Amino acid sequence: MRRYECEFETVEAEAQGCSLFGGAGIVTQAHREVIRRRGADGWRLTACIPARQRGEGFVEAWDLIFERERDDGTV
């Protein structure tokens, strides 16, 4: 049976500029570097979920969830 280990990494989002519908635009660039770095280490991005969100819906931070198969077969 395959076993996997998971790790989480939080990436901050920034409000900058204006969106087409008014209000602040959302800028996230750090996630790309994190995904590339983790991929080079054998991790696979499996999901992202809001880690911190304002009442009006703006997500201030995302948790990126990575997994990789364990070599030793332990949990």
N, C-alpha and C positions, 0 to 999 in steps of 0.2 A: 504494500500500500504506500502510495506517495504521501509524503508529509511536507508541509510548507511552514516557513517562518514568515512573519509579517512585521513590517516596521512602518511607522508613521512619520511624516515630516510636514511641518506647518509652513505655509508660504503666505506672506502678507500681500494684500491687494491695496492699491492706492487709488484714491479718487482724484482725477486730474481732468482738466478741460471740460468740455460740455458734450453731452450725448445728443443724439438726434431728437430725442423726445423731451429735452430739457433736463436740468440737473447736471450732476457731475458724471463724467465718463469714468470708466473703470480701466485701470492699467495693471496688467500683471505680466511681468517678464521673467521673474525669478523662477517660475515653475519650469521653464524650458531647461535652464541650467541644472536644476535638481533632477529632472527626468533623464537628461543625458548622463549626468554623473552616476546616478543609480543604475542606469542601464549598462554602463561600462563595467559596473561591479557585479553584474548578474541579476539585478533586481528587475521586476516587471511591474509597471504601474497597473494596478487593478481597479482603483476607484479614487474619486476625490469627493469630499463632503465639506460643507461649510463648517468651519471651526468656530467662527465668530461672525454674527450677522446683526445688523442694525434693524430696528423696528420697521423701517420703510423698505427693507429688503436688500439693501446693499451688503454684500458679503465682504467683510474686512479681512478675513483670513480663511485659507483653505487647508484642510488636512489631505495630503497626498498619501495614499496607501499603496505600499509596495509589498510584493511577495517574491520568494524564490524557494526552489525545492531544497530541502535539507539533504546534505550528503551523508550524514551519519544516521539518518532514520529516526532520530529522537524528536520529540515534540518540543 
